[in-house]
Amino acid sequence: ATPLRTLDPEIYSALSSEFARQQSHIELIASENFTYPAVMEAQGSVLTNKYAEGYPAKRWYGGCEFVDKIETLAIDRAKALFGAEHANVQPHSGSQANFAVYTSCLPLGAKILGMNLSHGGHLTHGNPANFSGKQYNFVQYGVREDTGLIDYEELAAIAEREKPAMITVGASAYSRVIDFARMGEIARSVGALLFADIAHIAGLVAAGVHPSPFPHADFVTTTTHKTLRGPRGGLIMCKAAHAKAIDSAMFPGGQGGPLMHVIAAKAVCFAEALKPDFKTYAQQVVKNSQALAKAFVARGYKLVSGGTDNHLFMIDLRHNLPELTAKKAQETLDLAHITLNKNTVPFETRSPFQASGLRIGTPAITSRGLVESDMDEIATAIDTVLKAIGTDGETAALASAKERAAKLAAKYPLPYKL
Ligand code: PLP
């Protein structure tokens, strides 16, 4: 067989560059991680050749005896990992999983109470450009301006007034513990279903480092590629009563053939997450996040909510660098080989394209092996660059930050081969 290098040099060249980028950059995007080589082995396997529409033992195609075994293992491991009554491992992504939840139980136009997107919610929680915002009538709750914490009192009052059919909880940029028990009480008090989207914190939940949404939520979805450290994909879990509706909303409702190579990779990641080592990993993710947050506070930065209980935190640049947009900060840090993303902060005063928040997460650097004592180096590198932007010292600051990033990358190599 002709190797990729020879068969398609253009793709091979971009792939090699991405490989080198991942090796040499410090990855602080909160939704990213470095998965296990065994996950990549499963994903890059002959399973990509197989069509398996349907579910184990109920397929539309022949030759499914081995993929049935794989999907059943994935389902059983997901259930064991999260203590769920039912699991569907077929969603191609977190968004597909959320699509299935809404469509499994809500008529078009139903009212859903979801978290304000600029306060940390996700696109699929009612953005007008997303299917969720187009197909359902979303009303929103958010965080308090003074504390940066979810305002449960306000949420209860809105729920009482609006009587939504469902309440969605979960975020892409919220650094504190979510009180799922309280959300469950509020949902039940108004007769709403509770849907917890734990895409970001799933690994922490699996490891017992963040409280579980079970038994409070009727539906739980997650991505498998963030703190869970698996392949890019989605997962739905629910109470047994909703199992049939969820399965048909996923297939044939929202997707055709499942990606069996990804499902095998999900099964591998669930097995890894069931091992004691994963608990240590998840604890270290939070320790690193808290150490890095502290290092920024010590350098005069303000964090939304003042700190973090999980794998991420948000810097509000308006406090000490009011002229600097998050867009400019992100782009300049890229030049220093430090990767993170701009994000709106609650009560944002800039456009989402410019934004005032820097979202910083530790799942990827923790997979790489970094520990608390490395966090000062990262904070120093970022701080040096941010404070030098637009000054005569910018070039020197970039060079010194890049050198710090290179040293850390060399100290903690990634376990991949090109
Ligand atoms: N839900 C939340 C809270 C997320 O943060 C994300 C992704 O960032 C998703 C859902 C969607 O995941 P995907 O990008 O796989 O569609």
Boltz pocket constraint, residues with backbone or C-beta under 6 A from the ligand:
constraints:
  - pocket:
      binder: B
      contacts: [[A, 31], [A, 92], [A, 93], [A, 94], [A, 95], [A, 96], [A, 120], [A, 121], [A, 122], [A, 124], [A, 170], [A, 171], [A, 172], [A, 197], [A, 198], [A, 199], [A, 200], [A, 223], [A, 233], [A, 234]]
      max_distance: 6.0
